[in-house]
């Protein structure tokens, strides 16, 4: 087994008085001697929070991107500039698409910022674009593209690939990280645009006969109705995870509903929160 410490470097709220929040998400993973990031937040609080938490961004050797939105990729330039050795960046090819949120009165770009795109082209960056599941560090896996079905779909905002709002973005680039522990599989979510149950179904397919032990990250349920939330909770109950950490885009109403339904399992996230696990190697 390999010890893994997960530290939240960016989230919408904070867990310590020395960190700052932003609308975004970034996990730091200290896996044995390896140092990885899952997403990079917007980049506004990344450097200060890393300093406050005694995390050395120059030691990062691997970054996995959950998808191509600005609040998960904006910190790429900072990390690439700080890196003292080449950094491998895992991403779905569609993460590089232009992305927009088209509202009734305004349109805004929500894709990867130009500076982040430029950072990916630097000589010190090694891109690995893939739609398939892959092991990105010993015992640590990326789900790759999540299979979708109508029965597993969860509520989400509608995003587009064009500023006119004519081409819906299916967000095929949405992916998660997972790893096995003695207690079961742990799943790290970016925004869960594919739907939390679709993600868990895919992870279960990739990790046969292993229970889901923990779910941490953004669940994108901020606009879910009460009925939709009840449906998500009913689907989660047979899974009975021992740890649930709703973060980022989960939304206050959904977070409250999850805490009410799983009071013993839910814990708070926020920048500065720390979670320790032991990772089984060579499980799948």
C-alpha positions in Angstrom: 0.0 0.0 0.0 1.0 3.6 -0.6 0.0 6.4 1.7 -2.0 9.2 0.0 -2.7 12.6 1.5 -5.3 14.7 -0.3 -5.3 18.4 0.5 -7.9 20.7 -1.0 -6.0 23.7 -2.5 -9.0 25.5 -4.0 -12.8 25.3 -3.3 -15.7 27.7 -3.0 -15.3 27.8 0.8 -12.5 27.3 3.2 -11.7 24.8 6.0 -8.9 26.9 7.7 -8.5 30.5 8.6 -5.2 30.8 6.6 -6.7 29.8 3.2 -8.9 31.7 0.8 -11.8 30.5 -1.4 -12.8 30.9 -5.0 -15.3 29.4 -7.4 -13.2 26.5 -8.4 -11.6 23.2 -7.4 -8.1 21.9 -7.0 -6.9 18.8 -5.1 -3.3 18.2 -4.2 -2.3 14.5 -4.0 0.8 13.4 -2.1 1.1 9.8 -3.2 4.3 8.3 -1.7 7.0 10.4 -3.4 4.7 11.6 -6.2 3.1 15.0 -6.2 0.0 15.5 -8.3 -2.9 17.9 -8.9 -6.4 17.1 -9.9 -7.6 20.3 -11.5 -6.0 23.7 -10.8 -9.0 26.0 -9.8 -9.2 29.5 -11.4 -5.7 30.2 -10.2 -6.5 33.2 -8.0 -5.9 31.5 -4.6 -3.7 28.6 -5.6 -0.3 30.1 -4.8 -1.4 31.7 -1.5 -3.2 28.6 -0.3 -0.2 26.3 -1.3 2.1 28.6 0.7 -0.3 28.6 3.7 -0.5 24.8 3.6 3.2 24.3 3.1 2.7 22.6 -0.3 5.5 23.0 -2.8 3.9 23.6 -6.3 7.4 23.3 -7.9 7.3 19.6 -7.0 4.2 18.8 -9.1 5.0 16.1 -11.6 1.5 15.3 -12.9 -1.8 17.1 -13.4 -5.1 15.5 -14.3 -7.9 17.8 -15.6 -11.5 16.8 -14.9 -12.8 18.9 -17.9 -12.0 22.1 -19.8 -13.8 24.8 -17.8 -12.0 27.9 -16.5 -12.6 27.2 -12.8 -10.7 23.9 -13.1 -7.9 24.9 -15.5 -7.1 28.5 -14.8 -4.2 27.7 -12.4 -2.2 25.8 -15.1 0.1 28.8 -16.0 1.1 29.2 -12.4 1.9 25.5 -11.9 3.8 25.2 -15.1 5.8 28.3 -14.3 6.7 26.9 -10.9 7.5 23.4 -12.0 11.2 22.5 -11.7 10.8 19.4 -13.8 8.6 18.3 -16.8 4.9 18.0 -15.9 2.6 15.4 -17.5 -0.9 16.7 -18.0 -3.7 14.2 -18.5 -6.8 15.5 -20.3 -9.7 14.5 -22.5 -9.3 15.9 -26.1 -12.6 17.8 -25.8 -11.2 19.8 -22.8 -9.6 22.0 -25.4 -12.8 23.0 -27.1 -14.2 26.5 -26.8 -17.0 26.5 -24.3 -19.8 28.9 -23.4 -22.6 29.6 -21.0 -25.5 31.2 -23.0 -28.1 32.9 -20.8 -31.2 34.8 -21.6 -29.5 38.1 -21.3 -25.8 37.4 -21.7 -23.2 35.0 -23.0 -19.8 34.3 -21.5 -16.8 32.1 -22.3 -16.3 29.4 -19.7 -13.7 27.3 -21.4 -10.0 27.0 -20.7 -8.4 30.5 -20.5 -6.0 31.4 -23.3 -3.1 31.5 -20.8 -3.8 28.0 -19.7 -3.9 26.8 -23.4 -0.5 28.5 -23.8 0.9 26.8 -20.7 0.0 23.4 -22.2 2.3 24.1 -25.2 5.4 24.8 -23.1 8.4 22.5 -23.6 8.1 21.4 -19.9 4.5 20.2 -20.4 3.8 16.7 -21.7 0.2 16.3 -22.8 -1.5 13.0 -22.6 -4.9 13.2 -24.4 -7.1 10.2 -23.9 -10.8 9.2 -23.8 -9.9 5.9 -22.1 -9.3 4.9 -18.5 -5.7 5.0 -17.5 -3.3 4.7 -14.6 -1.7 8.1 -14.0 0.3 7.1 -10.9 0.8 3.8 -9.0 -2.7 2.8 -8.0 -4.3 6.1 -9.1 -6.6 6.0 -12.1 -8.5 8.4 -14.4 -11.9 7.2 -15.5 -11.6 8.6 -19.0 -14.9 9.4 -20.8 -18.0 8.4 -18.9 -20.6 6.4 -20.7 -24.0 8.2 -20.6 -27.6 6.9 -20.5 -30.9 8.6 -20.0 -31.5 6.6 -16.8 -28.2 7.7 -15.2 -28.4 11.4 -16.2 -28.5 14.0 -13.5 -29.6 17.6 -13.7 -27.1 20.1 -15.0 -26.9 23.5 -16.6 -26.9 23.6 -20.4 -23.6 24.6 -21.8 -22.7 25.3 -25.5 -19.8 25.0 -27.9 -20.8 28.3 -29.7 -21.6 31.8 -28.4 -25.0 31.7 -30.3 -26.2 28.7 -28.1 -27.0 26.5 -31.1 -24.6 23.6 -30.4 -25.0 22.0 -27.0 -21.8 20.9 -25.3 -22.3 17.3 -24.2 -19.2 17.7 -21.9 -17.7 14.4 -23.0 -14.5 15.6 -21.4 -15.9 15.2 -17.9 -13.8 12.6 -16.1 -12.9 11.7 -12.5 -10.1 10.0 -10.5 -10.4 6.9 -8.5 -8.2 4.5 -6.4 -8.7 1.5 -4.3 -8.1 1.3 -0.5 -8.5 -1.5 2.1 -12.0 -0.1 2.7 -13.1 0.2 -0.9 -12.8 2.6 -3.8 -12.5 6.4 -3.4 -13.8 8.6 -6.2 -12.6 12.2 -6.7 -15.1 14.3 -8.8 -14.3 17.5 -10.6 -17.9 18.7 -11.5 -19.6 15.4 -12.3 -21.2 16.9 -15.5 -21.6 13.3 -16.6 -23.9 12.7 -13.6 -22.7 11.3 -10.3 -24.5 7.9 -10.8 -23.1 7.5 -14.3 -19.7 8.1 -12.9 -20.1 5.7 -10.0 -21.6 3.0 -12.4 -18.5 3.4 -14.6 -16.1 3.2 -11.7 -17.9 0.1 -10.4 -17.5 -1.4 -13.9 -13.8 -0.7 -13.8 -13.4 -2.0 -10.2 -15.5 -5.2 -10.1 -16.5 -6.5 -6.7 -15.2 -3.5 -4.8 -17.5 -1.3 -2.7 -17.5 2.5 -3.1 -15.9 3.8 0.1 -15.7 7.6 -0.4 -16.9 10.3 -2.8 -15.3 13.7 -2.7 -15.7 16.8 -5.0 -18.2 18.7 -7.1 -21.5 17.0 -7.8 -23.1 19.7 -10.0 -26.5 19.6 -8.3 -27.0 23.3 -7.7 -30.0 23.6 -10.0 -31.5 20.2 -9.1 -35.2 20.3 -7.9 -36.2 18.6 -4.6 -37.6 15.7 -6.6 -34.4 15.3 -8.6 -32.3 15.4 -5.4 -34.5 12.7 -3.9 -33.8 10.6 -6.9 -30.1 11.0 -6.6 -30.2 10.2 -2.9 -32.3 7.1 -3.5 -29.8 5.9 -6.1 -26.9 6.6 -3.7 -28.4 4.8 -0.7 -27.6 1.2 -1.9 -24.0 2.3 -2.4 -23.7 3.4 1.2 -20.4 5.2 1.0 -18.6 5.7 4.3 -17.4 9.2 3.4 -19.2 11.9 1.3 -17.6 15.3 0.9 -19.8 17.6 -1.2 -17.8 20.5 -2.7 -17.6 23.3 -5.3 -20.7 23.0 -7.6 -22.8 20.6 -5.5 -24.9 23.6 -4.3 -26.2 24.5 -0.8 -29.6 22.8 -1.1 -28.1 19.5 -2.4 -25.3 19.6 0.2 -28.0 20.0 2.9 -30.0 17.2 1.5 -26.9 14.9 1.4 -26.0 15.7 5.0 -29.6 15.0 6.0 -29.7 11.7 4.2 -26.1 10.6 5.1 -25.4 12.3 8.5 -22.6 9.8 9.5 -20.9 9.9 6.2 -20.8 13.6 5.2 -17.9 15.8 6.0 -17.0 19.3 5.1 -14.6 20.1 2.3 -13.1 23.6 1.7 -9.6 24.9 1.0 -7.3 23.4 3.6 -9.3 20.2 4.3 -7.1 17.1 4.4 -8.0 13.5 3.8 -5.7 10.5 4.3 -5.9 7.1 2.6 -3.8 4.1 1.9 -3.8 3.1 -1.8 -3.8 -0.5 -3.0 -1.4 -0.9 -5.9 -2.1 -3.0 -9.0 -5.7 -3.5 -8.1 -7.3 -3.5 -11.5 
